[in-house]
Amino acid sequence: MENFKIKTYGKSELALLYFPNALTTQGALNNLNYWISRNADLKRELQDCGMPSLAKNYTPREVALIVTYLGEP
């Protein structure tokens, strides 16, 4: 795999990078959301940078936070 790039990702797109073997896109998204919800510091930082819960994309700043806490996909 090429080096992971910090950029804007669709939530499903990023979830599939973390969970490439998920049976469905929704399953991958559910798993990523679970990981985020279980990490209080990450969840707080994402909220602090103004991430709307219904957003379809992660901004580069949000992706950088996720990678900081969860590692690269």
N, CA and C atoms as an extended XYZ file, in Angstrom:
219
Properties=species:S:1:pos:R:3:atomname:S:1:resname:S:1:resid:I:1 pbc="F F F"
N         0.851       -1.192        0.000 N   MET     1
C         0.000        0.000        0.000 CA  MET     1
C         0.888        1.244        0.000 C   MET     1
N         0.474        2.249       -0.747 N   GLU     2
C         1.195        3.508       -0.768 CA  GLU     2
C         1.101        4.172        0.601 C   GLU     2
N         1.965        5.171        0.812 N   ASN     3
C         1.890        5.910        2.063 CA  ASN     3
C         0.524        6.576        2.179 C   ASN     3
N        -0.028        6.509        3.366 N   PHE     4
C        -1.333        7.112        3.620 CA  PHE     4
C        -1.207        8.629        3.553 C   PHE     4
N        -2.141        9.282        2.887 N   LYS     5
C        -2.123       10.732        2.734 CA  LYS     5
C        -3.230       11.363        3.583 C   LYS     5
N        -2.852       12.415        4.291 N   ILE     6
C        -3.830       13.196        5.050 CA  ILE     6
C        -4.504       14.129        4.057 C   ILE     6
N        -5.794       13.938        3.856 N   LYS     7
C        -6.593       14.745        2.938 CA  LYS     7
C        -8.048       14.569        3.338 C   LYS     7
N        -8.952       15.191        2.622 N   THR     8
C       -10.379       14.986        2.854 CA  THR     8
C       -10.764       13.590        2.370 C   THR     8
N       -11.472       12.855        3.211 N   TYR     9
C       -11.978       11.522        2.860 CA  TYR     9
C       -13.463       11.472        3.155 C   TYR     9
N       -14.206       10.786        2.310 N   GLY    10
C       -15.573       10.450        2.657 CA  GLY    10
C       -15.522        9.520        3.864 C   GLY    10
N       -16.501        9.611        4.734 N   LYS    11
C       -16.482        8.766        5.934 CA  LYS    11
C       -16.429        7.287        5.573 C   LYS    11
N       -17.208        6.878        4.586 N   SER    12
C       -17.205        5.478        4.167 CA  SER    12
C       -15.862        5.096        3.551 C   SER    12
N       -15.291        6.004        2.781 N   GLU    13
C       -13.991        5.754        2.148 CA  GLU    13
C       -12.916        5.496        3.207 C   GLU    13
N       -12.873        6.346        4.230 N   LEU    14
C       -11.882        6.163        5.286 CA  LEU    14
C       -12.163        4.888        6.072 C   LEU    14
N       -13.423        4.630        6.348 N   ALA    15
C       -13.791        3.417        7.087 CA  ALA    15
C       -13.325        2.172        6.347 C   ALA    15
N       -13.480        2.153        5.029 N   LEU    16
C       -13.046        0.991        4.247 CA  LEU    16
C       -11.530        0.846        4.225 C   LEU    16
N       -10.808        1.947        4.383 N   LEU    17
C        -9.351        1.840        4.497 CA  LEU    17
C        -8.962        1.176        5.814 C   LEU    17
N        -9.692        1.486        6.873 N   TYR    18
C        -9.430        0.859        8.171 CA  TYR    18
C        -9.954       -0.575        8.238 C   TYR    18
N       -11.046       -0.839        7.557 N   PHE    19
C       -11.678       -2.164        7.614 CA  PHE    19
C       -11.915       -2.700        6.203 C   PHE    19
N       -10.826       -3.026        5.481 N   PRO    20
C       -10.981       -3.460        4.087 CA  PRO    20
C       -11.704       -4.797        3.931 C   PRO    20
N       -11.765       -5.588        4.975 N   ASN    21
C       -12.416       -6.894        4.893 CA  ASN    21
C       -13.853       -6.885        5.400 C   ASN    21
N       -14.369       -5.694        5.671 N   ALA    22
C       -15.765       -5.597        6.116 CA  ALA    22
C       -16.678       -6.116        5.009 C   ALA    22
N       -17.743       -6.764        5.399 N   LEU    23
C       -18.673       -7.326        4.418 CA  LEU    23
C       -19.440       -6.246        3.662 C   LEU    23
N       -19.681       -5.113        4.333 N   THR    24
C       -20.399       -4.009        3.697 CA  THR    24
C       -19.727       -2.689        4.061 C   THR    24
N       -20.012       -1.680        3.267 N   THR    25
C       -19.507       -0.341        3.571 CA  THR    25
C       -20.077        0.129        4.907 C   THR    25
N       -21.347       -0.147        5.140 N   GLN    26
C       -21.973        0.264        6.400 CA  GLN    26
C       -21.310       -0.433        7.584 C   GLN    26
N       -20.944       -1.686        7.414 N   GLY    27
C       -20.245       -2.409        8.474 CA  GLY    27
C       -18.912       -1.768        8.798 C   GLY    27
N       -18.170       -1.368        7.772 N   ALA    28
C       -16.891       -0.687        7.987 CA  ALA    28
C       -17.110        0.634        8.709 C   ALA    28
N       -18.122        1.374        8.290 N   LEU    29
C       -18.431        2.655        8.919 CA  LEU    29
C       -18.854        2.470       10.369 C   LEU    29
N       -19.659        1.462       10.638 N   ASN    30
C       -20.062        1.170       12.019 CA  ASN    30
C       -18.840        0.852       12.883 C   ASN    30
N       -17.908        0.080       12.345 N   ASN    31
C       -16.701       -0.274       13.100 CA  ASN    31
C       -15.858        0.961       13.409 C   ASN    31
N       -15.651        1.818       12.403 N   LEU    32
C       -14.857        3.025       12.639 CA  LEU    32
C       -15.551        3.927       13.653 C   LEU    32
N       -16.855        4.102       13.509 N   ASN    33
C       -17.590        4.923       14.477 CA  ASN    33
C       -17.488        4.343       15.883 C   ASN    33
N       -17.494        3.032       15.997 N   TYR    34
C       -17.346        2.381       17.299 CA  TYR    34
C       -15.974        2.692       17.884 C   TYR    34
N       -14.934        2.551       17.069 N   TRP    35
C       -13.576        2.853       17.552 CA  TRP    35
C       -13.481        4.290       18.034 C   TRP    35
N       -14.062        5.206       17.271 N   ILE    36
C       -14.022        6.626       17.652 CA  ILE    36
C       -14.804        6.843       18.941 C   ILE    36
N       -15.964        6.240       19.059 N   SER    37
C       -16.802        6.446       20.253 CA  SER    37
C       -16.149        5.880       21.508 C   SER    37
N       -15.328        4.851       21.358 N   ARG    38
C       -14.661        4.227       22.508 CA  ARG    38
C       -13.396        4.970       22.931 C   ARG    38
N       -12.959        5.933       22.127 N   ASN    39
C       -11.759        6.700       22.450 CA  ASN    39
C       -12.202        8.108       22.842 C   ASN    39
N       -12.347        8.328       24.148 N   ALA    40
C       -12.914        9.589       24.649 CA  ALA    40
C       -12.100       10.800       24.208 C   ALA    40
N       -10.780       10.691       24.219 N   ASP    41
C        -9.945       11.829       23.820 CA  ASP    41
C       -10.141       12.167       22.342 C   ASP    41
N       -10.160       11.154       21.496 N   LEU    42
C       -10.376       11.378       20.066 CA  LEU    42
C       -11.759       11.971       19.836 C   LEU    42
N       -12.759       11.403       20.457 N   LYS    43
C       -14.130       11.895       20.293 CA  LYS    43
C       -14.230       13.366       20.700 C   LYS    43
N       -13.613       13.717       21.836 N   ARG    44
C       -13.637       15.101       22.321 CA  ARG    44
C       -12.925       16.030       21.346 C   ARG    44
N       -11.757       15.625       20.855 N   GLU    45
C       -11.009       16.483       19.930 CA  GLU    45
C       -11.765       16.681       18.615 C   GLU    45
N       -12.412       15.631       18.128 N   LEU    46
C       -13.206       15.779       16.910 CA  LEU    46
C       -14.362       16.749       17.138 C   LEU    46
N       -14.994       16.662       18.303 N   GLN    47
C       -16.083       17.587       18.627 CA  GLN    47
C       -15.550       19.014       18.776 C   GLN    47
N       -14.374       19.153       19.400 N   ASP    48
C       -13.780       20.472       19.608 CA  ASP    48
C       -13.424       21.172       18.296 C   ASP    48
N       -13.085       20.395       17.258 N   CYS    49
C       -12.750       21.034       15.981 CA  CYS    49
C       -14.005       21.263       15.141 C   CYS    49
N       -15.172       21.003       15.705 N   GLY    50
C       -16.437       21.363       15.069 CA  GLY    50
C       -16.990       20.354       14.090 C   GLY    50
N       -16.601       19.090       14.210 N   MET    51
C       -17.094       18.073       13.294 CA  MET    51
C       -18.594       17.869       13.488 C   MET    51
N       -19.407       18.179       12.473 N   PRO    52
C       -20.838       17.900       12.595 CA  PRO    52
C       -21.084       16.392       12.495 C   PRO    52
N       -21.950       15.877       13.322 N   SER    53
C       -22.159       14.429       13.370 CA  SER    53
C       -22.738       13.881       12.070 C   SER    53
N       -23.436       14.703       11.307 N   LEU    54
C       -24.047       14.228       10.067 CA  LEU    54
C       -23.207       14.531        8.824 C   LEU    54
N       -21.993       15.023        9.014 N   ALA    55
C       -21.127       15.324        7.874 CA  ALA    55
C       -20.830       14.054        7.086 C   ALA    55
N       -20.674       14.185        5.794 N   LYS    56
C       -20.383       13.048        4.921 CA  LYS    56
C       -18.881       12.811        4.755 C   LYS    56
N       -18.077       13.823        5.125 N   ASN    57
C       -16.634       13.753        4.929 CA  ASN    57
C       -15.878       14.087        6.206 C   ASN    57
N       -14.656       13.593        6.258 N   TYR    58
C       -13.701       14.017        7.277 CA  TYR    58
C       -12.755       15.015        6.627 C   TYR    58
N       -12.540       16.139        7.290 N   THR    59
C       -11.588       17.129        6.796 CA  THR    59
C       -10.168       16.613        7.043 C   THR    59
N        -9.174       17.220        6.398 N   PRO    60
C        -7.796       16.802        6.677 CA  PRO    60
C        -7.436       16.889        8.168 C   PRO    60
N        -7.926       17.904        8.839 N   ARG    61
C        -7.655       18.039       10.281 CA  ARG    61
C        -8.254       16.868       11.066 C   ARG    61
N        -9.472       16.492       10.730 N   GLU    62
C       -10.128       15.371       11.409 CA  GLU    62
C        -9.429       14.056       11.101 C   GLU    62
N        -9.011       13.876        9.845 N   VAL    63
C        -8.278       12.666        9.464 CA  VAL    63
C        -6.969       12.593       10.248 C   VAL    63
N        -6.280       13.725       10.374 N   ALA    64
C        -5.024       13.747       11.128 CA  ALA    64
C        -5.253       13.337       12.583 C   ALA    64
N        -6.343       13.794       13.180 N   LEU    65
C        -6.662       13.395       14.557 CA  LEU    65
C        -6.933       11.912       14.647 C   LEU    65
N        -7.704       11.383       13.708 N   ILE    66
C        -8.023        9.961       13.722 CA  ILE    66
C        -6.749        9.131       13.597 C   ILE    66
N        -5.858        9.534       12.697 N   VAL    67
C        -4.602        8.802       12.508 CA  VAL    67
C        -3.724        8.925       13.745 C   VAL    67
N        -3.741       10.075       14.391 N   THR    68
C        -2.945       10.238       15.619 CA  THR    68
C        -3.380        9.249       16.684 C   THR    68
N        -4.673        9.063       16.838 N   TYR    69
C        -5.190        8.196       17.890 CA  TYR    69
C        -5.295        6.721       17.481 C   TYR    69
N        -5.618        6.460       16.226 N   LEU    70
C        -5.870        5.078       15.803 CA  LEU    70
C        -4.742        4.497       14.952 C   LEU    70
N        -3.808        5.338       14.534 N   GLY    71
C        -2.757        4.881       13.636 CA  GLY    71
C        -3.234        4.949       12.194 C   GLY    71
N        -2.315        4.723       11.269 N   GLU    72
C        -2.687        4.731        9.858 CA  GLU    72
C        -3.471        3.474        9.529 C   GLU    72
N        -4.411        3.605        8.587 N   PRO    73
C        -5.160        2.399        8.182 CA  PRO    73
C        -4.277        1.408        7.455 C   PRO    73
